[in-house]
Amino acid sequence: MVNFKCINHEYYLLKGDKILALIRRIFHKYPEFRHNSFKYAARFAPWIPFLGARADLSKNLKRVITFPDHSNSLYLGNPIILAAGANKTAKRIMDYSNIGFGGICVGTATRHFREGNTHRPRIGFLEHDRAIHNSMGLNNEGIEVISKRVDDQLIQAHKKGLCVGVSIAETPGLTDPDEKLKDIIESFSIAYKSADYIEINVSCPNTGEDRIDLDTNFAEKVFSQIMEFRNTRGLRKAVYAKLSPDLSERQLMVMMDMLVRNGVNGVVLGNTFPTAQISALPMRAQYEDLIPLRADGNKGGLSGRPLYENMFWTVSYVKKHYPSISIMACGGIDHGYKIYDLLKLGVDAVQCYSVVAFRWMAAHAMRKELQEALIANGYKNLSDFYGE
Ligand SMILES: Cc1cc2nc3c(=O)[nH]c(=O)nc-3n(C[C@H](O)[C@H](O)[C@H](O)COP(=O)(O)O)c2cc1C
């Protein structure tokens, strides 16, 4: 087992990062608007001179994830994936290659349209912690709409070096377990038609629903049926489960044993950290600071820098005990050196989201840092790192 020190690498605030901080301050009363504007940054960045916002089609950081069960390999322009939640509509997927990503996970989608939680705002920025609190509640247009959009854009996305995952979850509010199971299997079968890989979000903390990753029996039914469906298809697409970062060692073991037993390809470690447990994280913000966002009855999750250490140790644990399962690390990744450390630990790719609110052209910055780390450690590029 590789034993690495976990370093929450720090980055210098450059001019662009300060501009972002100013934008956050100007729009502090409209956090949802501020957050939604990210898609416009992705769309218009290539037209802004000197920004260098272009898809990088060089081979330096290309990443191919292969699977021991011969599921379809995943081809990423670089190992940095934009995590679920950032593009819930699956519109204009290609724009995200302009701002440096090598993959994107769209959604999370449920079987049908959902407005999400009705209180406003559903998102807040914790400036000192470089963290975000959200309680969106799985707002989305439904898996059929999203899957169709992915299907229409997939070839273009591949040309831009983007691998496209679709994240799905069960429809909150279904009380009959059979109906709930049917609902998620239907969503899976629709997502399966279009995505490069499918991510099952079993850990959303902000719908008020009991999380599936805490219900072993139901989770076993979900994943056994999903894998049964998958194994009867001609094309074997990869299936990832996205787990919560607050699982105890025992809960994590039970869930991992079940996923491995059912042949699930990988895990995304992890989702947002349930806000009610904010004191478990190294944060300056206190539970009391989140009053407007607690209006919804304690739903919601934290993202960003404070999640990193906890995520790093979870990844180390899973890598040690379940070495054959593919891992995408997610939580507080905001520096290319962290990505290097995680790749060294054995993850196949990383996912990130909050960093785009705090670092200007975050994925491009992290790509540069990752390249720097590779060279500093004697590798020419990522292929060299993997001895390919
Ligand atoms: C506003 C917001 C919305 C999110 N929506 C989703 C979602 O729909 N599905 C999901 O699996 N994760 C969602 N997430 C969680 C992220 O995908 C990611 O797991 C989490 O933010 C931790 O990564 P980060 O620290 O890089 O942000 C959301 C996060 C935020 C901040």
The ligand as a MOL file (V3000), in Angstrom:
LIG
                    3D

  0  0  0     0  0            999 V3000
M  V30 BEGIN CTAB
M  V30 COUNTS 31 33 0 0 0
M  V30 BEGIN ATOM
M  V30 1 C -24.3290 23.8840 -6.4850 0
M  V30 2 C -23.9390 22.4360 -6.4590 0
M  V30 3 C -24.7710 21.5180 -7.0550 0
M  V30 4 C -24.4340 20.1760 -7.0450 0
M  V30 5 N -25.2640 19.2750 -7.6500 0
M  V30 6 C -24.9040 17.9800 -7.6950 0
M  V30 7 C -25.7130 17.0490 -8.3770 0
M  V30 8 O -26.7470 17.3800 -8.9620 0
M  V30 9 N -25.3170 15.7520 -8.3740 0
M  V30 10 C -24.1760 15.3240 -7.7650 0
M  V30 11 O -23.8640 14.1250 -7.8160 0
M  V30 12 N -23.3810 16.1950 -7.1300 0
M  V30 13 C -23.7150 17.5030 -7.0760 0
M  V30 14 N -22.9040 18.3850 -6.4360 0
M  V30 15 C -21.6810 17.8840 -5.7780 0
M  V30 16 C -20.4420 17.9970 -6.6610 0
M  V30 17 O -20.5900 17.2110 -7.8100 0
M  V30 18 C -19.1860 17.5200 -5.9070 0
M  V30 19 O -19.3380 16.1770 -5.5700 0
M  V30 20 C -18.9420 18.3120 -4.6370 0
M  V30 21 O -19.2030 19.6750 -4.8540 0
M  V30 22 C -17.5210 18.1370 -4.1120 0
M  V30 23 O -16.5860 18.5740 -5.0460 0
M  V30 24 P -15.8980 20.0470 -4.9730 0
M  V30 25 O -15.3460 20.1860 -3.5880 0
M  V30 26 O -14.8650 20.0470 -6.0310 0
M  V30 27 O -16.9740 21.0150 -5.2410 0
M  V30 28 C -23.2240 19.7340 -6.4230 0
M  V30 29 C -22.3800 20.6850 -5.8390 0
M  V30 30 C -22.7240 22.0200 -5.8460 0
M  V30 31 C -21.7870 23.0190 -5.2230 0
M  V30 END ATOM
M  V30 BEGIN BOND
M  V30 1 1 1 2
M  V30 2 1 2 3
M  V30 3 2 2 30
M  V30 4 2 3 4
M  V30 5 1 4 5
M  V30 6 1 4 28
M  V30 7 2 5 6
M  V30 8 1 6 7
M  V30 9 1 6 13
M  V30 10 2 7 8
M  V30 11 1 7 9
M  V30 12 1 9 10
M  V30 13 2 10 11
M  V30 14 1 10 12
M  V30 15 2 12 13
M  V30 16 1 13 14
M  V30 17 1 14 15
M  V30 18 1 14 28
M  V30 19 1 15 16
M  V30 20 1 16 17
M  V30 21 1 16 18
M  V30 22 1 18 19
M  V30 23 1 18 20
M  V30 24 1 20 21
M  V30 25 1 20 22
M  V30 26 1 22 23
M  V30 27 1 23 24
M  V30 28 2 24 25
M  V30 29 1 24 26
M  V30 30 1 24 27
M  V30 31 2 28 29
M  V30 32 1 29 30
M  V30 33 1 30 31
M  V30 END BOND
M  V30 END CTAB
M  END
